[in-house]
Amino acid sequence: MDKKKLVLLVIALLVAAGTAFAARSMFSGAAAPQAGAAVAAAVPTGPKVLVAQRALPVGTIITADSVSYQDWPKELVKDAYFIEGEADMQKLMGTVVRYPITAGQPITQGGLVAPGDRGFLAAALGPGMRAVTIPVSAKTGVGGFVFPGDRVDLVLTQQVAGTDGGEALRASETILRNLRVLATDQATDQDIVDGKTVVKAVSTVTLEVTPRIAEKVAVAQELGTISLSLRSISDNQGEFERVLAAGQLKVPEGASKAQEEQLMRNAMNQPIEGNTTYVTGGDVSRFQRSSRPSTSASSAPVVAAGPIVASGPVSSAPAAPVGPVIRVTRGKNVTVEPVGSH
């Protein structure tokens, strides 16, 4: 190939490349305004409405992290929606979800029940749960520092009569744990003045329990005095780990973080019975009796067909040795051995 033909070929290639580049620039420039117009048309031009941040099942108490305002197309806004600037968020806090709400779904005024409204307490109960009320005082009710939404343990204090007229055994036992407080007296929300929660003594506390635990609470009130023990918020993670270790909850393989958090919330919301702890008078003072009266066949609770709760299952503390003791660990077994008396 001579030099003349080679030069013509190079020029032709350069012209073709320039033409292709010019055509590409022309088409992309024409499409850009159309894409921009499409994006602009997709942005909602209506007001912001209140939507659920996550799935809210029936009975969920509305908190600041469960809802938020989101832009919504003006033509799709309904009269029942909560509109930013028109709704009072402070009044919405503490209300209860009446119907299931999916994540991202607008919250309607008919979907929430406010404290004091008819049916509020029934809506606040989880599926299969019951509400029971127990009397408390400043001494047994944590001095009024228990509020709706808190979680408490129940401590039963009683005296067990001694045999043959002997000294009575004074004992205190944690019989139930992780119970949710639904109301204090007739209030289902907190009184807030100048941004501070008002602490006041209450005479009754309403708790969320299972049907069987409701029976236990009824029996416990006849046995002795019930006191509330306020639980820390940080106990939730520990309870979740305890449930996992006990094999009561299985996290599926490949579960997302959101699924794990949902499983954790479900585990944290369950009341706990069994594995109770107790203290007798002998554990507090050496001058008090610590041994538990033996249970004879005649004094054992009657077992009948059906889930009947007698006094035995409510207070089930095993017999404790008399006097000072030490704990001896042999492999996985732990025994309590008396070491004498003073």
C-alpha positions in Angstrom: 0.0 0.0 0.0 1.5 3.4 -1.0 1.6 6.4 1.3 -1.2 8.2 -0.5 -3.7 5.4 0.2 -2.6 5.1 3.8 -3.1 8.8 4.4 -6.6 8.7 2.9 -7.4 5.7 5.1 -6.3 7.4 8.3 -8.3 10.5 7.4 -11.4 8.4 6.8 -11.0 6.7 10.2 -10.7 10.1 11.9 -13.7 11.5 10.2 -15.8 8.4 11.1 -14.7 8.6 14.8 -15.5 12.3 14.9 -18.9 11.7 13.4 -19.7 8.9 15.9 -18.7 11.1 18.9 -20.8 14.0 17.6 -23.8 11.8 17.2 -23.4 10.3 20.7 -23.2 13.8 22.2 -26.3 14.9 20.4 -28.4 12.0 21.5 -27.2 12.1 25.2 -27.9 15.8 25.3 -31.4 15.3 24.1 -32.1 12.5 26.5 -30.8 14.3 29.6 -33.6 16.9 29.9 -36.2 14.0 29.5 -34.5 12.0 32.3 -34.4 15.1 34.5 -38.1 15.8 33.8 -38.9 12.2 34.7 -37.1 12.4 38.0 -38.7 15.7 38.8 -42.1 14.2 38.0 -41.4 11.2 40.4 -40.7 13.5 43.4 -44.0 13.8 45.4 -45.2 17.4 45.5 -47.8 16.9 48.3 -47.5 17.3 52.1 -45.6 15.0 54.4 -47.7 12.3 56.1 -47.0 10.1 59.1 -45.9 6.6 58.2 -44.7 3.5 60.1 -40.9 3.1 60.3 -41.3 -0.6 60.8 -44.0 -3.2 61.0 -46.4 -2.3 63.9 -48.5 -5.2 65.1 -51.7 -4.8 67.1 -50.9 -3.5 70.6 -47.7 -1.7 69.7 -47.2 1.5 71.7 -46.3 4.4 69.5 -42.8 5.8 70.3 -40.7 8.5 68.6 -38.6 5.8 66.7 -41.6 3.9 65.4 -43.0 6.6 63.1 -41.8 9.5 60.9 -43.1 12.0 58.4 -42.6 11.2 54.7 -43.4 13.1 51.4 -46.6 11.8 49.9 -48.3 12.5 46.5 -50.9 15.2 47.0 -53.6 13.3 45.1 -53.2 10.2 47.3 -53.5 12.1 50.7 -56.5 11.0 52.7 -58.4 13.0 55.3 -57.6 10.3 57.9 -53.8 10.8 57.5 -51.7 12.6 60.0 -50.2 15.7 58.2 -47.0 17.4 59.3 -47.8 20.8 60.8 -51.4 19.7 61.6 -50.9 16.7 63.9 -49.6 17.0 67.5 -46.8 14.4 67.8 -46.7 14.7 71.6 -50.3 13.5 71.7 -49.6 10.6 69.4 -46.8 9.3 71.7 -48.2 6.5 73.9 -51.1 5.7 71.7 -51.7 2.1 70.8 -52.0 0.5 67.4 -55.5 -0.9 66.8 -54.9 -2.7 63.5 -51.7 -4.1 62.0 -49.6 -1.5 60.1 -46.9 -2.5 57.6 -43.6 -0.6 57.3 -44.0 2.5 55.1 -47.8 2.5 55.4 -49.5 5.8 56.3 -51.0 5.8 59.8 -54.6 6.7 60.0 -56.5 8.3 62.9 -58.8 5.3 63.2 -55.8 3.0 63.5 -54.6 4.4 66.9 -56.3 4.3 70.3 -55.3 7.1 72.8 -55.0 6.6 76.5 -58.4 7.1 78.1 -60.3 6.0 75.0 -62.7 3.1 75.2 -60.9 -0.1 74.4 -57.4 1.3 75.0 -56.3 -1.3 77.5 -57.7 -4.2 75.4 -55.8 -2.9 72.4 -52.6 -2.5 74.4 -52.7 -6.2 75.3 -50.6 -8.6 73.1 -52.3 -11.6 71.5 -53.3 -14.2 74.1 -52.3 -11.9 77.0 -54.4 -10.8 80.0 -54.4 -7.8 82.3 -54.3 -8.1 86.1 -54.2 -5.5 88.8 -52.4 -5.7 92.1 -52.4 -3.3 95.1 -49.1 -1.5 95.9 -47.9 1.1 98.2 -45.0 3.5 98.3 -42.9 0.7 99.8 -44.0 -2.1 97.5 -44.3 0.0 94.4 -40.8 1.4 94.0 -41.8 4.7 95.5 -43.9 5.6 92.5 -41.0 5.3 90.0 -42.9 2.7 88.0 -44.6 4.0 84.9 -46.7 2.4 82.0 -44.3 0.6 79.6 -41.8 -0.3 82.3 -41.0 -4.0 83.1 -41.0 -5.4 86.6 -40.5 -8.6 88.6 -42.9 -9.7 91.3 -41.5 -10.5 94.7 -43.7 -12.5 97.2 -43.0 -12.0 100.9 -44.7 -14.4 103.3 -44.4 -16.3 106.6 -44.6 -20.0 106.7 -45.9 -21.5 109.9 -43.5 -23.8 111.8 -44.4 -27.3 112.8 -45.6 -28.0 116.4 -45.9 -24.3 117.0 -42.3 -23.5 116.2 -40.9 -20.3 114.9 -42.4 -19.1 111.6 -40.2 -19.0 108.5 -39.9 -15.6 106.9 -39.2 -15.9 103.2 -39.1 -13.6 100.2 -39.1 -15.1 96.6 -39.1 -13.7 93.1 -42.0 -15.6 91.6 -42.4 -13.8 88.2 -40.1 -11.7 86.0 -40.3 -9.3 83.0 -43.9 -8.3 83.4 -45.0 -5.2 81.4 -46.8 -2.4 83.3 -49.9 -1.4 81.4 -51.3 1.2 83.8 -50.7 2.8 87.2 -54.0 3.5 89.1 -56.3 4.5 86.2 -53.6 6.2 84.2 -52.1 4.6 81.1 -49.6 7.3 80.3 -47.1 9.5 82.2 -47.8 13.0 83.5 -45.2 15.4 82.1 -44.8 18.9 83.5 -42.2 21.3 82.0 -40.6 18.4 80.2 -40.2 16.3 83.3 -42.0 13.1 84.3 -44.1 13.6 87.5 -43.3 10.9 90.1 -46.3 10.1 92.3 -47.3 7.3 94.7 -49.9 4.9 93.2 -52.2 2.4 94.9 -52.6 -0.1 92.1 -50.6 -1.4 89.1 -52.0 -3.2 86.1 -49.7 -5.8 84.5 -49.8 -7.8 81.2 -49.6 -11.5 81.9 -50.5 -14.9 80.4 -53.6 -16.7 81.6 -51.6 -19.0 83.7 -49.5 -16.2 85.3 -52.8 -14.4 86.0 -53.8 -17.4 88.2 -50.4 -17.4 89.9 -50.8 -13.7 90.7 -54.2 -14.3 92.2 -52.9 -17.1 94.5 -49.8 -15.0 95.4 -51.9 -12.2 96.7 -53.6 -14.6 99.1 -50.2 -16.0 100.3 -48.5 -12.8 101.4 -47.4 -9.3 100.2 -46.4 -8.7 96.6 -43.7 -6.1 95.9 -42.5 -4.7 92.5 -38.9 -4.9 91.5 -38.2 -2.5 88.6 -36.1 -4.0 85.8 -33.3 -2.2 84.0 -33.7 -1.6 80.2 -30.2 -3.2 79.7 -31.6 -6.5 81.0 -33.2 -7.1 77.6 -30.1 -8.2 75.8 -29.3 -10.5 78.7 -32.7 -12.1 78.6 -32.4 -12.6 74.8 -29.0 -14.4 75.3 -30.5 -16.5 78.2 -33.4 -17.6 75.9 -31.0 -18.5 73.2 -28.7 -20.5 75.6 -31.7 -22.4 76.9 -32.7 -23.4 73.4 -36.1 -21.8 73.8 -35.6 -19.7 70.7 -33.8 -20.6 67.5 -32.5 -18.0 65.1 -32.7 -19.4 61.5 -29.5 -19.6 59.5 -29.0 -16.6 57.2 -31.4 -14.5 59.1 -31.1 -10.8 58.4 -30.3 -8.2 61.1 -33.9 -7.0 61.0 -35.2 -10.6 61.5 -32.8 -11.0 64.5 -34.0 -7.8 66.0 -37.7 -8.9 65.6 -36.9 -12.2 67.3 -35.1 -10.3 70.1 -38.1 -8.0 70.6 -40.4 -11.0 70.8 -38.2 -12.7 73.4 -37.9 -9.6 75.5 -41.6 -9.1 75.6 -42.4 -12.5 77.1 -43.1 -12.8 80.8 -40.8 -15.3 82.6 -41.9 -17.8 85.2 -40.0 -20.6 86.8 -36.3 -20.8 88.0 -37.3 -18.6 90.9 -34.8 -17.3 93.5 -35.6 -16.8 97.2 -34.1 -15.6 100.5 -35.1 -16.7 104.0 -34.7 -15.0 107.3 -31.6 -17.1 108.0 -29.9 -15.6 104.9 -30.5 -12.1 106.3 -29.8 -12.7 110.0 -28.2 -15.6 111.9 -30.9 -15.2 114.5 -33.6 -16.0 112.1 -34.7 -19.5 111.0 -33.7 -20.6 107.5 -35.0 -24.1 107.3 -38.3 -24.7 105.4 -40.9 -27.0 106.9 -41.1 -30.4 105.4 -44.1 -31.0 103.1 -46.1 -34.0 104.1 -48.5 -35.9 102.0 -51.5 -34.4 103.8 -50.3 -30.9 103.1 -49.4 -31.3 99.5 -51.5 -29.4 97.0 -54.3 -31.4 95.3 -53.6 -32.2 91.7 -56.7 -32.3 89.5 -57.4 -32.5 85.8 -56.8 -29.2 84.0 -54.3 -26.3 84.6 -55.2 -25.7 88.3 -52.7 -23.5 90.1 -52.3 -24.3 93.8 -50.0 -22.6 96.3 -47.2 -25.1 95.7 -46.2 -24.0 92.2 -46.3 -20.3 93.2 -43.8 -20.6 96.0 -41.5 -23.5 95.3 -38.3 -22.7 97.3 -36.4 -25.9 98.2 -35.4 -26.6 101.8 -32.3 -24.6 102.8 -29.6 -25.9 105.2 -29.6 -24.4 108.7 -26.7 -22.0 109.6 -23.7 -20.9 107.4 -23.2 -22.8 104.2 -20.6 -23.1 101.4 -21.2 -23.9 97.7 -19.2 -26.9 96.5 -18.7 -27.4 92.7 -18.0 -30.9 91.5 -17.8 -30.7 87.7 -21.1 -29.3 86.6 -22.9 -30.1 89.9 -23.2 -27.5 92.6 -24.2 -28.4 96.1 -24.8 -26.4 99.3 -23.1 -27.8 102.3 -23.5 -26.7 106.0 -20.3 -25.7 107.7 -21.5 -25.5 111.3 -23.3 -22.8 113.3 -22.3 -19.8 115.4 
